[in-house]
Amino acid sequence: MNIQRWIARREPNWKRLDALLRQVEKKGIASLQASEIGDLASLYRSVAADLARAKTNNVGNILVQDLQKLTSRAYNQIYQGSRRQEWEAVRDFVRWGFPAVVQETFGYTAVATVIFFLAGLIAWWFAWQDPVFLSLVVPEKLISQVRDRQELWMGSIVGIEPLASSSIMINNISVSFGAVGGGITAGAYTIFLMAFNGLHIGAIAALVAQHNLAYPFWAFVFPHGSLELPAIFLAGGAGLLIGRAILFPGKYRRADALKVYSLQAAQLLFGIVPMLIIAGTIEGFFSPSPVVPSAIKYVTGIVLFTLLVIYCSRKPFDNIQA
């Protein structure tokens, strides 16, 4: 191989890659046009091949070192820069993307919330009036513990917090996935899950109130429920979004409506999972703790819910001003 002729033929590519890298290192990958990004990737592969050939043909240590530096710089920008952009996208979604999709789909979340609370109110009324109805909704073991021993069941969590917390997280995430996935039944299963969980909570609320245990019960629920219940409602809203796409595609073709609304549902689910992980941690370690006074638990729940509302009410321009 004529080394001088080979260098003269390949050197323009090296200089071109160096120029592109200087621009990216100074202004970021976004400063490149689409064609230049393609050139960057192509030149990186080409120069990497040149480096291998230079090592094989002993063209000189200085040239090999220069090509190594050039390929390393290109690798960092193409691969590590891509990962950095992915993390930036996640950061942007957390900061304002999730609040935006919550606001865009608020009507569906509101419907899911109404179904839950309406079912809860109905269950509370019937459970208060009829012990038979209560036994149909609440397990007999739990009823007897409250009625006969005048105690709640949360004490069983104390001592096994890590196991309980992980089990709670898995259960809540499963319910949320079920509520979202229930959208493929035209929303019927989503509605069922919202109503079923509402009935369960309403009946239990009547049971503890009848035996003067409402205050400690809601003290247990408030800290984690301030995140857990909104997450379930958001999951229900996501399921109703998919159901809407199937039943009422509107201006879209049904397939296109499914793509649009499923994307929003997926974005909601992406934000719901961290909420449920935090809620599960609180429910496993904080909510059942006998050391923490009930008043503190109520305050914690109110504060967490207030912060959640403020966060979900953020607008993109709030982020810009920050």
Summary of the structure (lengths in Angstrom):
residues: 322
radius of gyration: 28.9
end to end distance: 59.7
largest distance: 97.9
contacts: 1025
relative contact order: 0.10
helix: 87%
strand: 0%
